[in-house]
Amino acid sequence: MPRLTEALVESLTPNGRDRFVFDDRQSGFAIRVTPTGTKIFVMQARVAGRKRRITVGYHPAISVAQAREQALHVLADMRRGTDPVVERKARLRAAAAGEMTISQLSAKWLADYVRPKLKPRTVLDYQRLLAQHILPALGHLSVARIDRDDVVRLHVAMERTPRRANYTISTVRALLNFAIDLGLRPPASNPARRIKMYRERARERFLSEPEIGKAADAIEQAERAGKIGPHGAAGLRLALLTGARSGEITAIEWSHVDWQRRLIRLPDSKTNEPRTIHLSEAALEVLKTVPRIGRFVVAGAKPDEPYKNLGRAWIDIREHAGLKDVRLHDLRHSYASLAAGRGVSLQMIGKLLGHKVPATTQRYAHLARDAVADVSDDIGEAISAAIAKGSPPPAKVVKLKRRRR
């Protein structure tokens, strides 16, 4: 191997393929001559057992002496364990992140992860959250430069809706974790981590039996007045009568209904498992009377599309029932509370509601205890009555006069 000099490098000519000429004084230092005649100084060495070849510069833009000096710096980095290829890729990713905005990142997140891998309802929720809150506040910011203060400002701006604010921050955290996975941010650099969440008040609203009657009357009146159509009304009635989730109700197709066994068998559900919805006589009657349009029971405006937003239909009519504080999901809670109040076990309630984890059903435990207390009172009264009926009347005590002696 010759020593690389200016004269030698200038004399090298292409030979139709990549040609490497290594320096005899500095191991790994070479000049590469491409088939087109481009001359590139390189440094070659092993890092963690892997051969790496790093471009040092182009001749004649830099001289042989300058290239040799830079090659020594590259070699020193390699000996310290730094992988120049990885470092270069990291610099390129950082540059890309500096150019990419949160708005562009969110579009890629939706296309590459959210839509292909998550349920349609979750996709829709993420899209709304991005459009309504995240992108207006953060969309213009750089992925590489967004910081904790930016995320906290968004959280504080939504303090009046604490549950939604917390969910928004969780979504931002997931979005920026996606950026980290892509290499657009360093590991453990998510600015949405460890942000103190707002306290959320646990909501437990159970309708009483008279309130359930008011809700049913309001659905009927709204349907008669044309405020909701027959499919929206049918969906709300099924929510009352089955305790099913609104997404499950709008996903029911006519092919899922087993009339003989009086049940609906959904192939998928929130728990990623098939879901069985049992049908009472009243629920069966709803199915028999709802008009058949397309394949969905609770049909939407277009053929073969499900009803879009059952929650909105409920909001439109609940004021007429005097139930302004009742969410559509509270109808599901009320179904469970009625079951617990009639002594149905928590295990059975979990099966009726399609809970995958028994702990989810524990929120109704206090209602089950109330039912046990009522039964205990009834049994106590019955035993007391039996005791009273079976006991002889108390003896009459007569005071005897003492004899006089």
C-alpha positions in Angstrom: 0.0 0.0 0.0 1.5 3.4 -1.0 1.4 6.5 1.1 -1.4 8.8 0.1 -0.1 12.1 -1.3 -1.5 14.9 -3.4 0.4 13.7 -6.5 -0.9 10.1 -6.0 -4.5 11.1 -5.5 -4.5 13.3 -8.6 -3.0 10.5 -10.7 -5.7 8.0 -9.8 -8.2 7.3 -12.6 -11.5 5.4 -12.6 -11.5 1.8 -13.8 -15.3 1.1 -14.1 -15.9 0.1 -10.4 -15.3 1.5 -6.9 -11.6 1.5 -6.3 -10.0 1.9 -2.8 -6.4 2.9 -2.2 -5.4 2.7 1.5 -2.7 4.7 3.1 0.3 2.8 4.4 0.9 5.0 7.4 -2.6 5.5 8.8 -4.5 2.2 9.1 -8.1 2.5 7.6 -7.5 5.8 5.9 -8.2 5.6 2.1 -9.2 7.3 -1.0 -12.2 6.0 -2.9 -12.4 6.5 -6.7 -16.0 5.9 -8.0 -16.7 4.7 -11.6 -17.5 8.3 -12.5 -14.1 9.5 -11.2 -15.3 11.1 -8.0 -12.6 11.0 -5.3 -13.7 10.5 -1.7 -11.6 10.3 1.4 -12.9 7.6 3.9 -11.9 6.2 7.3 -12.6 2.5 7.9 -12.6 0.8 11.3 -14.6 -1.6 13.5 -17.1 -0.4 16.2 -18.5 -3.0 18.6 -17.4 -5.7 16.1 -19.0 -4.1 13.1 -17.1 -2.6 10.2 -17.8 1.1 9.6 -16.7 3.2 6.7 -17.1 6.9 7.2 -16.9 9.6 4.5 -14.3 12.2 5.6 -14.4 14.6 2.6 -14.1 15.0 -1.2 -11.0 15.7 -3.2 -10.0 18.4 -4.2 -12.4 20.2 -1.8 -10.0 19.1 1.0 -6.4 18.2 0.7 -4.8 14.9 1.7 -3.3 16.5 4.8 -6.7 17.9 5.9 -8.4 14.6 5.2 -5.8 12.7 7.2 -6.4 15.0 10.2 -10.2 14.6 10.1 -9.8 10.9 9.7 -7.8 10.8 13.0 -10.7 12.6 14.8 -13.2 10.1 13.3 -11.0 7.2 14.5 -10.8 8.6 18.0 -14.6 8.8 18.2 -14.8 5.2 17.0 -12.4 4.0 19.7 -14.5 5.8 22.4 -17.4 3.6 21.3 -19.3 6.2 19.3 -20.8 4.7 16.2 -20.5 7.4 13.5 -23.3 5.9 11.3 -25.7 5.9 14.2 -24.7 9.5 15.1 -25.2 10.6 11.5 -28.7 9.0 11.4 -29.5 10.7 14.6 -28.4 14.1 13.2 -30.6 13.5 10.1 -33.6 12.6 12.3 -33.1 15.6 14.5 -33.0 17.8 11.4 -36.2 16.1 10.1 -37.9 16.6 13.5 -36.9 20.3 13.4 -38.7 20.7 10.1 -41.7 18.5 11.0 -44.6 20.1 12.9 -47.0 18.5 15.4 -49.7 18.9 12.7 -47.6 16.8 10.2 -46.7 14.3 12.9 -50.4 13.8 13.9 -51.3 13.1 10.2 -48.6 10.4 10.1 -49.7 9.0 13.5 -53.3 8.7 12.3 -52.3 7.1 9.0 -49.6 4.7 10.3 -50.9 3.7 13.7 -54.4 5.0 14.8 -56.5 4.0 11.8 -54.9 0.6 11.0 -54.7 -0.6 14.6 -57.5 1.0 16.7 -61.3 0.7 16.8 -63.3 3.1 14.6 -64.8 4.8 17.7 -61.3 5.4 19.1 -60.2 6.7 15.8 -63.1 9.2 15.6 -62.4 10.3 19.2 -58.7 11.0 18.5 -59.6 12.9 15.3 -62.1 15.1 17.2 -59.6 15.7 20.0 -56.8 16.7 17.5 -59.1 19.0 15.5 -60.8 20.7 18.5 -58.0 21.1 21.0 -54.5 19.7 20.2 -53.8 21.1 16.7 -55.2 24.6 17.4 -52.8 24.9 20.3 -49.8 22.9 19.3 -50.1 22.1 15.6 -47.7 24.8 14.4 -44.9 23.8 16.8 -41.8 21.8 15.8 -41.7 18.2 16.9 -38.1 18.7 18.1 -38.7 21.9 20.0 -42.1 21.4 21.7 -41.5 21.5 25.5 -43.3 20.9 28.8 -44.6 24.5 29.0 -46.4 24.2 25.7 -48.2 21.0 26.9 -49.0 22.5 30.4 -50.5 25.6 28.8 -52.9 23.4 26.8 -53.9 21.5 29.9 -54.5 24.7 31.9 -56.6 26.1 29.1 -59.0 23.1 29.4 -59.3 23.2 33.3 -63.1 23.6 33.1 -63.4 20.2 31.6 -60.9 18.2 33.8 -61.8 14.8 32.4 -61.4 15.9 28.8 -58.3 17.9 29.7 -56.6 14.8 31.2 -57.6 12.7 28.2 -56.1 15.3 25.9 -52.8 15.2 27.7 -52.8 11.4 27.5 -53.3 11.7 23.7 -50.5 14.2 23.4 -48.2 11.8 25.3 -49.1 9.0 23.0 -48.5 11.2 19.9 -45.0 12.2 21.1 -44.2 8.6 22.1 -44.8 7.9 18.4 -42.3 10.6 17.5 -39.7 9.0 19.9 -40.3 5.6 18.2 -39.6 7.2 14.9 -36.4 8.7 16.2 -37.6 12.3 15.9 -37.0 12.9 19.6 -34.5 11.4 22.0 -35.6 8.6 24.3 -37.3 9.7 27.5 -37.8 13.2 26.2 -41.6 13.2 26.1 -42.7 16.6 27.5 -46.2 15.3 28.3 -44.8 12.8 30.9 -45.5 13.2 34.6 -47.9 16.2 34.2 -50.1 16.4 37.2 -53.6 15.5 36.2 -56.8 17.2 37.4 -58.9 15.4 40.0 -61.9 13.8 38.3 -65.1 13.3 40.3 -66.3 9.8 40.0 -69.8 9.9 38.5 -72.4 7.5 39.7 -75.8 8.4 38.5 -78.4 5.7 38.7 -81.9 6.4 37.5 -84.8 5.4 39.8 -87.6 3.4 38.4 -89.9 6.5 38.1 -87.0 8.3 36.2 -86.6 5.3 33.8 -90.3 5.7 33.1 -89.8 9.4 32.4 -86.9 8.6 30.0 -89.1 6.1 28.1 -91.9 8.6 27.8 -89.5 11.3 26.6 -88.1 9.0 23.8 -91.7 8.2 22.7 -92.7 11.9 22.6 -89.5 12.9 20.7 -90.2 10.2 18.2 -93.8 11.3 17.7 -92.7 15.0 17.3 -90.1 14.0 14.7 -87.2 15.2 16.8 -85.5 11.8 16.4 -86.2 9.1 13.9 -87.4 5.5 14.6 -83.8 4.2 14.5 -82.5 6.7 17.0 -85.5 5.9 19.3 -85.0 2.2 18.9 -81.3 2.6 19.9 -82.2 4.6 23.0 -84.8 2.0 24.0 -82.3 -0.8 23.6 -79.9 1.1 25.8 -82.5 1.2 28.5 -83.6 -2.4 28.1 -80.2 -4.2 27.6 -77.6 -2.1 29.4 -75.4 -2.4 26.3 -72.8 0.3 25.4 -73.9 2.8 22.8 -71.2 1.7 20.4 -72.4 -1.9 20.7 -76.0 -0.9 20.0 -75.0 1.0 16.8 -72.8 -1.9 15.7 -75.7 -4.5 15.8 -76.4 -5.9 12.4 -79.5 -8.0 11.6 -77.3 -11.0 11.0 -76.2 -10.8 14.7 -79.7 -11.3 16.0 -80.5 -14.8 17.2 -84.3 -14.7 17.4 -84.7 -18.3 18.7 -82.2 -18.0 21.5 -83.3 -14.4 22.2 -79.9 -12.8 22.1 -77.5 -10.7 20.0 -74.1 -12.0 19.3 -71.6 -9.3 18.4 -68.3 -10.6 16.8 -66.3 -7.8 18.4 -66.7 -5.4 21.3 -64.8 -2.9 23.5 -63.0 -5.7 25.2 -61.8 -7.1 21.8 -63.9 -10.2 22.3 -67.3 -11.4 21.1 -70.2 -9.9 23.1 -73.5 -11.5 23.9 -76.5 -9.2 24.6 -79.5 -11.0 26.1 -82.9 -9.8 25.0 -86.0 -9.5 27.2 -89.5 -9.5 25.7 -89.5 -5.7 25.6 -86.2 -5.6 23.8 -87.4 -8.2 21.3 -90.4 -6.0 20.6 -88.2 -3.1 19.8 -86.3 -5.2 17.2 -89.6 -6.4 15.7 -90.9 -2.9 15.2 -87.9 -1.0 14.0 -87.8 -0.5 10.2 -85.3 -2.6 8.3 -83.0 -0.3 6.2 -79.7 -1.9 5.2 -77.8 -4.3 7.3 -77.7 -2.3 10.6 -80.5 -2.5 13.2 -80.0 1.1 14.3 -79.4 2.4 10.8 -77.9 5.7 9.8 -78.9 8.3 7.2 -77.1 6.3 4.4 -77.8 2.7 3.4 -75.6 0.2 5.1 -74.2 2.8 7.6 -74.8 2.6 11.3 -76.4 5.5 13.3 -73.7 8.1 13.8 -74.2 9.5 17.3 -76.6 8.0 19.7 -75.3 10.2 22.5 -76.5 13.3 20.6 -80.0 11.8 20.2 -80.1 11.4 23.9 -78.9 14.9 24.6 -81.7 16.2 22.4 -84.5 14.6 24.4 -83.3 14.3 28.0 -84.4 17.9 28.9 -88.0 16.8 28.2 -87.6 14.1 30.8 -86.1 16.5 33.4 -82.8 14.4 33.3 -80.3 17.1 32.3 -77.5 15.6 34.4 -78.0 12.0 33.0 -75.5 10.8 30.3 -76.4 8.1 27.9 -73.9 5.8 29.6 -75.8 6.3 32.9 -78.6 4.2 31.4 -76.1 1.3 31.4 -75.4 2.0 35.1 -79.1 2.1 35.9 -79.6 -1.3 34.2 -76.9 -2.7 36.5 -78.3 -1.0 39.6 -81.8 -2.5 39.0 -80.2 -5.9 38.7 -78.2 -5.4 41.9 -81.3 -4.2 43.7 -83.0 -7.4 42.9 -80.3 -9.6 44.4 -78.5 -10.5 41.1 -74.9 -11.4 41.9 -72.0 -9.2 40.8 -70.7 -12.1 38.7 -74.0 -12.3 36.8 -74.1 -8.5 36.4 -70.7 -8.5 34.9 -71.8 -11.1 32.3 -74.9 -9.1 31.5 -72.8 -6.0 30.9 -70.0 -7.7 29.0 -67.3 -6.9 31.5 -64.0 -8.6 30.9 -62.4 -7.8 34.3 -64.4 -8.6 37.4 -63.0 -5.5 39.1 -65.0 -3.4 36.7 -68.3 -4.7 38.2 -67.2 -3.8 41.7 -68.7 -0.3 41.4 -72.1 -1.9 41.9 -71.0 -3.8 45.1 -72.6 -1.3 47.5 -75.9 -1.7 45.6 -75.6 -5.5 46.0 -75.0 -5.0 49.7 -78.1 -2.9 49.9 -80.1 -5.7 48.3 -78.7 -8.1 50.9 -79.7 -5.8 53.7 -83.3 -5.6 52.3 -83.5 -9.4 52.1 -82.2 -9.7 55.6 -84.9 -7.3 56.9 -87.6 -9.3 55.1 -86.3 -12.5 56.5 -86.1 -11.0 60.0 -89.7 -9.8 59.8 -90.8 -13.2 58.6 -89.0 -14.9 61.5 -90.4 -12.4 64.0 -93.9 -13.0 62.7 -93.4 -16.8 63.0 -92.2 -16.5 66.5 -95.1 -14.3 67.4 -97.6 -16.7 65.8 -96.2 -19.9 67.4 -95.6 -18.7 70.9 -98.4 -19.3 73.6 -100.0 -16.2 75.1 -98.3 -15.0 78.3 -99.6 -16.5 81.6 -101.8 -14.3 83.8 -100.4 -13.8 87.2 -102.9 -13.8 90.1 -101.8 -12.5 93.4 -102.9 -14.8 96.2 -104.0 -13.5 99.6 -102.1 -14.7 102.6 -104.0 -16.6 105.3 -104.3 -15.1 108.7 -103.4 -17.3 111.6 
